[in-house]
Structures are given as structure tokens and as C-alpha cells.
Amino acid sequence: MDILLVIIGLLFVLLGMIGSFLPILPGPLTGWVGLLILHSSKAVPMNGLFLGICLAIAVTIWLIDYLMPALGAKKMGGTRYGSIGTMLGLLAGILFLGPFGILIGPFVGAFAGEMIKDATDTSRALQAALGSLVGFLASVVLKFGTSLVFAILFIRICWQYRATLLGMG
């Protein structure tokens, strides 16, 4: 049973890393669920303080994730239209352009949203789109970094309790 929990936990940690790039999955929170599953096995002792700190970090990153693209756009003169365009552009970019869509989609979406708002000011729309892209990229780096740390912690814990997990200890 412990091996099954490790495998399921590892899948959640990997999904957390993938979720760092996709707006549908909350990356660090998904990775935290993987740590929780690992700690729910009989081979790994439950560490409430560790899990609580990791959860607080994951929730904080999740909240920041929603603010960064909007803050980036606002800092550079963007509007709500640009923020909405960023998210729609990201989804369309991923669907139609694959991995390149993660970069191109938010920028084009923010630009299009700003142009819908005010079609006469292309330089402001371009500046807001750039701000939105920078905010989005900062958010991705923050989420991926956190998810990567959770993955490293997961592997370290598995290594530490490998004998117990394999039924040899």
C-alpha cells in the first residue's frame, strides 16, 4: 500500500510542476497534495508542522499567482481588458501553439484586450501587454520554483524512508 501512495503522491508532485505553467491546475497546491499523500503512508511519519508550512507557502503562492499578471499590467498602464486578454491568450496559446503559446498567448491576448478597450493607443496597449507578460512570467517562475522544491522534498523524504517504504525496515 505504501508504494501505491508513493506513486500517487509522485504523480501529484509532477502534476504540480506541470500546473506551474497551466492556469487550470494550481501547481504548488497540487504538489502539496502529493506531499500529504506521501505523509499519509504508514512508512513515513506524519509531520504536521512541515505539512502546515508547505501548505501556507502553497496557498500564498496560489494567491500571488492571481495578482502578478494583473499587477504587471497595471504597473505598465494596463486595464481589466488586458488582464482578461492575458488569461484568454494563455489558454488559446497553449491550445494552438503548444509550449510556445505559454509565452506568445498572454502577450497577444493582453495586447488584443487593450486594443479592444482603446483601439487608438497602440503604444499603451503594447506597454500593458509587456507588463502583463512580465507579471505572468514572474508568476510561472515563482510557481515552478515552489513546485520544484516540493518535488525535491518529496524525493528526499522517499530516500530517507526508502527501507521502510520498500518493506525492509
ABEGO torsion letter per residue (X at the ends): XAAAAAAAAAAAAAAAAAAAABAABBAAAAAAAAAAAAAABAABBBBAAAAAAAAAAAAAAAAAAAAAAAAAAAAAGBBAAAAAAAAAAAAAAAAAAEAAAAAAAAAAAAAAAAAAABAABAAAAAAAAAAAAAAAAAAAAAAAAAAAAAAAAAAAAAAAAAAAAAGAX
